[in-house]
Amino acid sequence: MQKYVCSLCGYVYDPELGDPDSGVLPGTAWENVPEDWACPLCGAGKADFEAE
């Protein structure tokens, strides 16, 4: 699965890991991450992420 990188802080969203602390379970593809999800490091929105 494709990873996505925050253009503001460099955080990498890895679909295999998800973001359980924010309610995104492991195995969740980027397309299925909620639109209101925010980067756990800097708070950036999905629009600030780019495919790795």
PDB file with one MODEL, atoms N, CA, C and O in Angstrom:
MODEL        1
ATOM      1  N   MET A   1       0.844  -1.197   0.000  1.00  0.00           N
ATOM      2  CA  MET A   1       0.000   0.000   0.000  1.00  0.00           C
ATOM      3  C   MET A   1       0.885   1.254   0.000  1.00  0.00           C
ATOM      4  O   MET A   1       1.988   1.263   0.546  1.00  0.00           O
ATOM      5  N   GLN A   2       0.371   2.283  -0.616  1.00  0.00           N
ATOM      6  CA  GLN A   2       1.077   3.561  -0.772  1.00  0.00           C
ATOM      7  C   GLN A   2       1.167   4.304   0.561  1.00  0.00           C
ATOM      8  O   GLN A   2       0.184   4.396   1.296  1.00  0.00           O
ATOM      9  N   LYS A   3       2.353   4.833   0.864  1.00  0.00           N
ATOM     10  CA  LYS A   3       2.535   5.667   2.050  1.00  0.00           C
ATOM     11  C   LYS A   3       2.378   7.121   1.652  1.00  0.00           C
ATOM     12  O   LYS A   3       2.597   7.480   0.495  1.00  0.00           O
ATOM     13  N   TYR A   4       2.001   7.959   2.605  1.00  0.00           N
ATOM     14  CA  TYR A   4       1.817   9.390   2.363  1.00  0.00           C
ATOM     15  C   TYR A   4       2.610  10.186   3.387  1.00  0.00           C
ATOM     16  O   TYR A   4       2.672   9.821   4.561  1.00  0.00           O
ATOM     17  N   VAL A   5       3.222  11.288   2.927  1.00  0.00           N
ATOM     18  CA  VAL A   5       4.111  12.088   3.761  1.00  0.00           C
ATOM     19  C   VAL A   5       3.519  13.482   3.972  1.00  0.00           C
ATOM     20  O   VAL A   5       3.047  14.116   3.028  1.00  0.00           O
ATOM     21  N   CYS A   6       3.551  13.949   5.221  1.00  0.00           N
ATOM     22  CA  CYS A   6       3.096  15.302   5.547  1.00  0.00           C
ATOM     23  C   CYS A   6       4.128  16.296   5.004  1.00  0.00           C
ATOM     24  O   CYS A   6       5.312  16.210   5.333  1.00  0.00           O
ATOM     25  N   SER A   7       3.676  17.229   4.179  1.00  0.00           N
ATOM     26  CA  SER A   7       4.598  18.199   3.582  1.00  0.00           C
ATOM     27  C   SER A   7       5.035  19.260   4.587  1.00  0.00           C
ATOM     28  O   SER A   7       5.955  20.029   4.308  1.00  0.00           O
ATOM     29  N   LEU A   8       4.392  19.314   5.751  1.00  0.00           N
ATOM     30  CA  LEU A   8       4.753  20.313   6.758  1.00  0.00           C
ATOM     31  C   LEU A   8       5.793  19.799   7.752  1.00  0.00           C
ATOM     32  O   LEU A   8       6.711  20.528   8.126  1.00  0.00           O
ATOM     33  N   CYS A   9       5.648  18.526   8.186  1.00  0.00           N
ATOM     34  CA  CYS A   9       6.563  18.037   9.231  1.00  0.00           C
ATOM     35  C   CYS A   9       7.298  16.760   8.873  1.00  0.00           C
ATOM     36  O   CYS A   9       8.223  16.370   9.586  1.00  0.00           O
ATOM     37  N   GLY A  10       6.913  16.092   7.782  1.00  0.00           N
ATOM     38  CA  GLY A  10       7.601  14.880   7.375  1.00  0.00           C
ATOM     39  C   GLY A  10       7.040  13.583   7.937  1.00  0.00           C
ATOM     40  O   GLY A  10       7.575  12.510   7.658  1.00  0.00           O
ATOM     41  N   TYR A  11       5.968  13.662   8.724  1.00  0.00           N
ATOM     42  CA  TYR A  11       5.339  12.439   9.250  1.00  0.00           C
ATOM     43  C   TYR A  11       4.910  11.556   8.077  1.00  0.00           C
ATOM     44  O   TYR A  11       4.379  12.050   7.082  1.00  0.00           O
ATOM     45  N   VAL A  12       5.145  10.250   8.200  1.00  0.00           N
ATOM     46  CA  VAL A  12       4.759   9.309   7.156  1.00  0.00           C
ATOM     47  C   VAL A  12       3.562   8.498   7.637  1.00  0.00           C
ATOM     48  O   VAL A  12       3.633   7.818   8.661  1.00  0.00           O
ATOM     49  N   TYR A  13       2.450   8.575   6.882  1.00  0.00           N
ATOM     50  CA  TYR A  13       1.295   7.719   7.166  1.00  0.00           C
ATOM     51  C   TYR A  13       1.520   6.403   6.433  1.00  0.00           C
ATOM     52  O   TYR A  13       1.584   6.363   5.204  1.00  0.00           O
ATOM     53  N   ASP A  14       1.636   5.339   7.198  1.00  0.00           N
ATOM     54  CA  ASP A  14       1.831   3.999   6.655  1.00  0.00           C
ATOM     55  C   ASP A  14       0.526   3.230   6.843  1.00  0.00           C
ATOM     56  O   ASP A  14       0.128   2.961   7.977  1.00  0.00           O
ATOM     57  N   PRO A  15      -0.147   2.871   5.747  1.00  0.00           N
ATOM     58  CA  PRO A  15      -1.429   2.169   5.865  1.00  0.00           C
ATOM     59  C   PRO A  15      -1.341   0.871   6.650  1.00  0.00           C
ATOM     60  O   PRO A  15      -2.311   0.472   7.294  1.00  0.00           O
ATOM     61  N   GLU A  16      -0.194   0.210   6.607  1.00  0.00           N
ATOM     62  CA  GLU A  16      -0.051  -1.040   7.357  1.00  0.00           C
ATOM     63  C   GLU A  16      -0.106  -0.798   8.860  1.00  0.00           C
ATOM     64  O   GLU A  16      -0.528  -1.676   9.613  1.00  0.00           O
ATOM     65  N   LEU A  17       0.316   0.382   9.301  1.00  0.00           N
ATOM     66  CA  LEU A  17       0.309   0.718  10.725  1.00  0.00           C
ATOM     67  C   LEU A  17      -0.939   1.489  11.124  1.00  0.00           C
ATOM     68  O   LEU A  17      -1.403   1.379  12.259  1.00  0.00           O
ATOM     69  N   GLY A  18      -1.491   2.277  10.184  1.00  0.00           N
ATOM     70  CA  GLY A  18      -2.627   3.132  10.500  1.00  0.00           C
ATOM     71  C   GLY A  18      -2.230   4.200  11.509  1.00  0.00           C
ATOM     72  O   GLY A  18      -1.058   4.564  11.611  1.00  0.00           O
ATOM     73  N   ASP A  19      -3.202   4.695  12.244  1.00  0.00           N
ATOM     74  CA  ASP A  19      -2.973   5.658  13.325  1.00  0.00           C
ATOM     75  C   ASP A  19      -3.978   5.339  14.425  1.00  0.00           C
ATOM     76  O   ASP A  19      -4.930   6.090  14.642  1.00  0.00           O
ATOM     77  N   PRO A  20      -3.760   4.201  15.130  1.00  0.00           N
ATOM     78  CA  PRO A  20      -4.729   3.745  16.133  1.00  0.00           C
ATOM     79  C   PRO A  20      -5.074   4.787  17.197  1.00  0.00           C
ATOM     80  O   PRO A  20      -6.203   4.813  17.689  1.00  0.00           O
ATOM     81  N   ASP A  21      -4.121   5.642  17.558  1.00  0.00           N
ATOM     82  CA  ASP A  21      -4.394   6.658  18.576  1.00  0.00           C
ATOM     83  C   ASP A  21      -5.461   7.649  18.110  1.00  0.00           C
ATOM     84  O   ASP A  21      -6.114   8.297  18.928  1.00  0.00           O
ATOM     85  N   SER A  22      -5.633   7.763  16.792  1.00  0.00           N
ATOM     86  CA  SER A  22      -6.633   8.672  16.228  1.00  0.00           C
ATOM     87  C   SER A  22      -7.817   7.908  15.646  1.00  0.00           C
ATOM     88  O   SER A  22      -8.650   8.493  14.953  1.00  0.00           O
ATOM     89  N   GLY A  23      -7.900   6.617  15.919  1.00  0.00           N
ATOM     90  CA  GLY A  23      -9.042   5.824  15.471  1.00  0.00           C
ATOM     91  C   GLY A  23      -8.922   5.260  14.069  1.00  0.00           C
ATOM     92  O   GLY A  23      -9.905   4.761  13.521  1.00  0.00           O
ATOM     93  N   VAL A  24      -7.727   5.329  13.470  1.00  0.00           N
ATOM     94  CA  VAL A  24      -7.510   4.767  12.134  1.00  0.00           C
ATOM     95  C   VAL A  24      -6.785   3.425  12.309  1.00  0.00           C
ATOM     96  O   VAL A  24      -5.611   3.383  12.675  1.00  0.00           O
ATOM     97  N   LEU A  25      -7.493   2.355  12.046  1.00  0.00           N
ATOM     98  CA  LEU A  25      -6.973   1.022  12.304  1.00  0.00           C
ATOM     99  C   LEU A  25      -5.887   0.620  11.317  1.00  0.00           C
ATOM    100  O   LEU A  25      -5.885   1.087  10.179  1.00  0.00           O
ATOM    101  N   PRO A  26      -4.957  -0.247  11.741  1.00  0.00           N
ATOM    102  CA  PRO A  26      -3.957  -0.779  10.815  1.00  0.00           C
ATOM    103  C   PRO A  26      -4.646  -1.415   9.614  1.00  0.00           C
ATOM    104  O   PRO A  26      -5.683  -2.063   9.752  1.00  0.00           O
ATOM    105  N   GLY A  27      -4.058  -1.223   8.434  1.00  0.00           N
ATOM    106  CA  GLY A  27      -4.638  -1.757   7.214  1.00  0.00           C
ATOM    107  C   GLY A  27      -5.568  -0.787   6.503  1.00  0.00           C
ATOM    108  O   GLY A  27      -6.153  -1.129   5.475  1.00  0.00           O
ATOM    109  N   THR A  28      -5.711   0.439   7.047  1.00  0.00           N
ATOM    110  CA  THR A  28      -6.598   1.431   6.447  1.00  0.00           C
ATOM    111  C   THR A  28      -5.885   2.175   5.324  1.00  0.00           C
ATOM    112  O   THR A  28      -4.916   2.896   5.566  1.00  0.00           O
ATOM    113  N   ALA A  29      -6.369   1.998   4.092  1.00  0.00           N
ATOM    114  CA  ALA A  29      -5.796   2.688   2.940  1.00  0.00           C
ATOM    115  C   ALA A  29      -6.034   4.192   3.082  1.00  0.00           C
ATOM    116  O   ALA A  29      -7.000   4.622   3.712  1.00  0.00           O
ATOM    117  N   TRP A  30      -5.149   4.974   2.494  1.00  0.00           N
ATOM    118  CA  TRP A  30      -5.225   6.434   2.572  1.00  0.00           C
ATOM    119  C   TRP A  30      -6.601   6.934   2.141  1.00  0.00           C
ATOM    120  O   TRP A  30      -7.152   7.845   2.757  1.00  0.00           O
ATOM    121  N   GLU A  31      -7.152   6.345   1.094  1.00  0.00           N
ATOM    122  CA  GLU A  31      -8.456   6.767   0.577  1.00  0.00           C
ATOM    123  C   GLU A  31      -9.568   6.592   1.606  1.00  0.00           C
ATOM    124  O   GLU A  31     -10.598   7.261   1.536  1.00  0.00           O
ATOM    125  N   ASN A  32      -9.351   5.682   2.569  1.00  0.00           N
ATOM    126  CA  ASN A  32     -10.369   5.396   3.581  1.00  0.00           C
ATOM    127  C   ASN A  32     -10.127   6.104   4.914  1.00  0.00           C
ATOM    128  O   ASN A  32     -10.916   5.961   5.848  1.00  0.00           O
ATOM    129  N   VAL A  33      -9.031   6.872   4.999  1.00  0.00           N
ATOM    130  CA  VAL A  33      -8.782   7.671   6.200  1.00  0.00           C
ATOM    131  C   VAL A  33      -9.810   8.805   6.205  1.00  0.00           C
ATOM    132  O   VAL A  33      -9.992   9.459   5.178  1.00  0.00           O
ATOM    133  N   PRO A  34     -10.483   9.055   7.325  1.00  0.00           N
ATOM    134  CA  PRO A  34     -11.500  10.114   7.362  1.00  0.00           C
ATOM    135  C   PRO A  34     -10.952  11.473   6.926  1.00  0.00           C
ATOM    136  O   PRO A  34      -9.796  11.797   7.194  1.00  0.00           O
ATOM    137  N   GLU A  35     -11.782  12.257   6.258  1.00  0.00           N
ATOM    138  CA  GLU A  35     -11.366  13.570   5.747  1.00  0.00           C
ATOM    139  C   GLU A  35     -10.997  14.534   6.875  1.00  0.00           C
ATOM    140  O   GLU A  35     -10.227  15.471   6.661  1.00  0.00           O
ATOM    141  N   ASP A  36     -11.542  14.310   8.076  1.00  0.00           N
ATOM    142  CA  ASP A  36     -11.242  15.213   9.190  1.00  0.00           C
ATOM    143  C   ASP A  36     -10.037  14.733  10.019  1.00  0.00           C
ATOM    144  O   ASP A  36      -9.722  15.324  11.051  1.00  0.00           O
ATOM    145  N   TRP A  37      -9.371  13.670   9.568  1.00  0.00           N
ATOM    146  CA  TRP A  37      -8.172  13.180  10.254  1.00  0.00           C
ATOM    147  C   TRP A  37      -7.082  14.234  10.130  1.00  0.00           C
ATOM    148  O   TRP A  37      -7.013  14.941   9.125  1.00  0.00           O
ATOM    149  N   ALA A  38      -6.230  14.344  11.144  1.00  0.00           N
ATOM    150  CA  ALA A  38      -5.130  15.313  11.135  1.00  0.00           C
ATOM    151  C   ALA A  38      -3.816  14.613  11.473  1.00  0.00           C
ATOM    152  O   ALA A  38      -3.796  13.610  12.186  1.00  0.00           O
ATOM    153  N   CYS A  39      -2.739  15.152  10.955  1.00  0.00           N
ATOM    154  CA  CYS A  39      -1.407  14.637  11.236  1.00  0.00           C
ATOM    155  C   CYS A  39      -1.210  14.590  12.748  1.00  0.00           C
ATOM    156  O   CYS A  39      -1.437  15.591  13.428  1.00  0.00           O
ATOM    157  N   PRO A  40      -0.789  13.435  13.290  1.00  0.00           N
ATOM    158  CA  PRO A  40      -0.615  13.333  14.741  1.00  0.00           C
ATOM    159  C   PRO A  40       0.547  14.162  15.279  1.00  0.00           C
ATOM    160  O   PRO A  40       0.619  14.398  16.485  1.00  0.00           O
ATOM    161  N   LEU A  41       1.455  14.606  14.419  1.00  0.00           N
ATOM    162  CA  LEU A  41       2.590  15.399  14.887  1.00  0.00           C
ATOM    163  C   LEU A  41       2.334  16.900  14.826  1.00  0.00           C
ATOM    164  O   LEU A  41       2.663  17.629  15.762  1.00  0.00           O
ATOM    165  N   CYS A  42       1.739  17.364  13.712  1.00  0.00           N
ATOM    166  CA  CYS A  42       1.605  18.822  13.554  1.00  0.00           C
ATOM    167  C   CYS A  42       0.176  19.303  13.338  1.00  0.00           C
ATOM    168  O   CYS A  42      -0.069  20.509  13.315  1.00  0.00           O
ATOM    169  N   GLY A  43      -0.768  18.385  13.179  1.00  0.00           N
ATOM    170  CA  GLY A  43      -2.155  18.788  13.025  1.00  0.00           C
ATOM    171  C   GLY A  43      -2.578  19.131  11.599  1.00  0.00           C
ATOM    172  O   GLY A  43      -3.706  19.572  11.379  1.00  0.00           O
ATOM    173  N   ALA A  44      -1.685  18.933  10.629  1.00  0.00           N
ATOM    174  CA  ALA A  44      -2.019  19.232   9.233  1.00  0.00           C
ATOM    175  C   ALA A  44      -3.143  18.309   8.744  1.00  0.00           C
ATOM    176  O   ALA A  44      -3.291  17.188   9.232  1.00  0.00           O
ATOM    177  N   GLY A  45      -3.921  18.787   7.788  1.00  0.00           N
ATOM    178  CA  GLY A  45      -5.001  17.990   7.223  1.00  0.00           C
ATOM    179  C   GLY A  45      -4.517  17.092   6.106  1.00  0.00           C
ATOM    180  O   GLY A  45      -3.361  17.163   5.690  1.00  0.00           O
ATOM    181  N   LYS A  46      -5.420  16.238   5.621  1.00  0.00           N
ATOM    182  CA  LYS A  46      -5.068  15.294   4.555  1.00  0.00           C
ATOM    183  C   LYS A  46      -4.558  16.001   3.309  1.00  0.00           C
ATOM    184  O   LYS A  46      -3.734  15.448   2.581  1.00  0.00           O
ATOM    185  N   ALA A  47      -5.031  17.209   3.053  1.00  0.00           N
ATOM    186  CA  ALA A  47      -4.620  17.949   1.852  1.00  0.00           C
ATOM    187  C   ALA A  47      -3.135  18.287   1.873  1.00  0.00           C
ATOM    188  O   ALA A  47      -2.548  18.567   0.828  1.00  0.00           O
ATOM    189  N   ASP A  48      -2.528  18.262   3.051  1.00  0.00           N
ATOM    190  CA  ASP A  48      -1.115  18.585   3.184  1.00  0.00           C
ATOM    191  C   ASP A  48      -0.206  17.364   3.032  1.00  0.00           C
ATOM    192  O   ASP A  48       1.002  17.465   3.249  1.00  0.00           O
ATOM    193  N   PHE A  49      -0.766  16.226   2.666  1.00  0.00           N
ATOM    194  CA  PHE A  49       0.009  15.005   2.479  1.00  0.00           C
ATOM    195  C   PHE A  49       0.191  14.709   1.003  1.00  0.00           C
ATOM    196  O   PHE A  49      -0.679  14.991   0.179  1.00  0.00           O
ATOM    197  N   GLU A  50       1.353  14.128   0.685  1.00  0.00           N
ATOM    198  CA  GLU A  50       1.665  13.743  -0.685  1.00  0.00           C
ATOM    199  C   GLU A  50       2.108  12.299  -0.697  1.00  0.00           C
ATOM    200  O   GLU A  50       2.692  11.816   0.273  1.00  0.00           O
ATOM    201  N   ALA A  51       1.833  11.598  -1.800  1.00  0.00           N
ATOM    202  CA  ALA A  51       2.275  10.220  -1.947  1.00  0.00           C
ATOM    203  C   ALA A  51       3.787  10.148  -1.878  1.00  0.00           C
ATOM    204  O   ALA A  51       4.488  10.989  -2.441  1.00  0.00           O
ATOM    205  N   GLU A  52       4.278   9.144  -1.189  1.00  0.00           N
ATOM    206  CA  GLU A  52       5.727   8.975  -1.038  1.00  0.00           C
ATOM    207  C   GLU A  52       6.329   8.377  -2.301  1.00  0.00           C
ATOM    208  O   GLU A  52       7.539   8.160  -2.365  1.00  0.00           O
TER     209      GLU A  52
ENDMDL
END
